């Protein structure tokens, strides 16, 4: 009996040790042993550190420019929280100030900057505190989510292109990420200059979408058959041929404390272009929100004519 109790106690200690989360550290130019277990011994390989982390672990990334692999992308991992823009001396996340000089920049290198392609991400996966730029891909220049729904927070997504195709800043297909405190600016695409949302239900809160362009539909974003709720979202200064702010087809869009104003639809729909849905009809609900609709100014265009 004593042997059994000792065995059970020993087994419990081992299980607790395995369950303990670990913080991994990444810093460009680090000169330690590269184990990534402290700032002094930080790894210089961001993707390898993410891939080798276990569920429940965190990755702290110091400021600097991190280039994606040639014609490849960074990829998140379920259960792993990736935090950027550290000075490289902080002992905890609460010490991070995200000063301008400490920005962690993830830059594309011939593909999407971040690609989460059917990797089963849920809200246990977090990307927080980065600038996403320089991405170039037909499907999501900045970030591509396919059947993946992580959390994105404190991001700047800027200067990405979808090569005349879908989602300059972000492309979501069958994915419902949560975006909080995110700026999507200066991206371009054929459809969805800032973002394209297709058969997805992302949650947007405290998001600014501005200065994006699309050749065809949705300068700010294109929404296809996706029920959405926006809270404290501003869509302004975007342009496209159809729907300078939003190109919207099908299902519901609820705006809470949000603004769609000052966009340009070069052909139709400065603020919003409402297309004929494939299934359920489009509906727009405004709660303490502003959607510019000047008489005779083509601010909202509805293909159905209603």
C-alpha angles and dihedrals in degrees: 000000000000090000090051092051092048090049092051092048092049091048091051091053091051092049092049091049091052092047094053113109121235131210115221122199129215124187131161114240094016111161103193126100093293094235090130092222095119139011089256090056098032122158119241094206111084099183094046090051092051093047093049095047119102128229108282094030126120129217118210114200123196122220118280142089116295113192119209118234114278108281088353138095143224113258130202125225129223114257093015120114114207116198123185142187101058124152087227099249104075120121095201142016091254089065093059111109098176092220116187093253092054098056116142108218122199108198129194123237107195099319142044112318091225121024120185100176112175092319093138098242120177131174091291086077113078135183111188134167108017143120112229112203147145096038120150122185139128088238111046115338094203105024130002118196117185114174088339129118113183130152120264117192138167094008135150110205106189142146099022129134137203093205093246093312134086130337117353096195101020138356120201120187119173086342133120110193123171115238118195127172094358130152117203108188142152098012127134140202143150089255124017104012093193100022144342120212115193123177089335139115109211119173115231121194126167093359128153118201111184143146096018124138137206127189093216122004135010115010092191097026145333117222119196121185092325125134107220142180120198123193122189092351123152121197111184143141095024126132141200140149090257120025108003092197104022137359103202128188122174140343128033135321117191118191118198118186089338137139131216105178142132100026126137128228104189094199106015138353114023094195102016140004114199112202128198106273125234093219127352119028123257118255132182123201121189120201112180088330139130123229111171112230111164117185111258094000100104093237095144119029121188118192090204089059095231 
